[in-house]
Amino acid sequence: MKSYKKQKEQAKPEPRIIRAPLPKAGQVIGIIEQRLGGNKMMVNCHDGKQRNSRVPGRLKRKLWLRPDDVVIVQPWELDDTKADVVFKYRLNQIEWLKKNGYLENEKSEF
C-alpha cells in the first residue's frame, strides 16, 4: 500500500510556460513613471509619447500599480496625450517580453 504523501508527490503537474498578451490594434506598451494621485499616473509609452493615464473604474480595485510597472495602455481617440490602463504585466511576462524583443533589456540612465 502506497502512502498518500508519495502519491501526491508523483502527481505534481509540470509548470506551464505562458506567453504574455501583446497589445492589440491601437494599444501601446508603456512603463509607469509617476503616480499622480487617485487613479491617475504618467506613463512613458513605447511610441515615444508620455501620456497621462488613468485606471478605469472596472479595474480600479483589481490593478495595484506602482512606478516602473509595465502596462498596456489604450490611447483616447480625441486626445492622444491621455490613455486608459488596460493590463499590467507580471514579472515572468516581462521577462518573456524582454527575451522576445518587445521591451529593451536595460533602461538608459543618461
N, C-alpha and C positions, 0 to 999 in steps of 0.2 A: 504494500500500500504506500503510495507516494504521499509525501506531506504537502499540505496546502501551499506552503511557502515556496517549494520548488516548482510547483505548477504555475504559480503567479510569476516567478522569475522567468520562466520559459515563454510565457505568453506576452512578453513586452513587445509592442509594435516598434518598428524602426522609425526614427524621426523622418518626417517628410520635408523635402525642400520645396518651399512655396515661393514663387517669384512675386515681386511687388507689382501692384497695379500701376499702370502707366497713365499719364494724363490723356484724356480724350480730346476731341476737337474743341478748341477754344480754351482749354485749361493749360496751366503752366506750373512747373515745379518751382518752388521758392523756399528760401530759408528765412525764418523769423529773426528779425534784427532786434526789435524792441517792443515790449508791451506798452500800450498807451493807456491802459485802464479800461475797466468794463470788459467788453468783448472785442476791443479793437487792438490792432498791432500793425507795425511796419514790417513788410515782407520784401526782401530782395529777390526778385524773380529772375529766372534764367534767360529771359528775353531782354535783359538789361534795364528793366524798369523797376522802380521802387514803388510799391503800392500800399495804400492804407487799407488794410483788410479787416474784416470782421468775421466772427463765428455766427452763423445763422442760429436762430432760436432752437431749431430742432436738434442741433448738435452741441448746444452750449454746455450741457452737463455731461456729455459723453467725451468731449475732447478737452484734455488738460494740456495746454500749450505753454511752452517756455521759450526763451531766446535760444537760437541755434537748432531748433527743431526743423525738420524738413517736412514740407506740406505741399499739397496740390491746391492751387487757388483758381477760381473761376472769375476772370475779369468781368466787370459790369459792361453792358452793351453801350450805355450812354456816356459813361465816364471811365476812361481807360486807366485813371490813376487810383481807382478803387476796385476791390475784389472781395469775394467770399471765400473763406477757407472751406474746402470740401473734404479733405482727407489728411491724416497725419501718418507718416511712415514710422514704423518701429525700427529698432536697431538692426535686426537681421535683414530687413528690407532695404535699409540704407546701404548696408554692405553689398547687397546684390546689385543695387543701382550703381555703386562705385565700380564694382567688378565688371559690369557690362557697359560702362562708359556713359551713363546718363547723368552722373554727378562727377565733379572734379574730386580728386583724392585729397588734396590739401588746399586750404584757404591761403591766399597770399596776404601777408601782413602789411606790406608796403606797396 
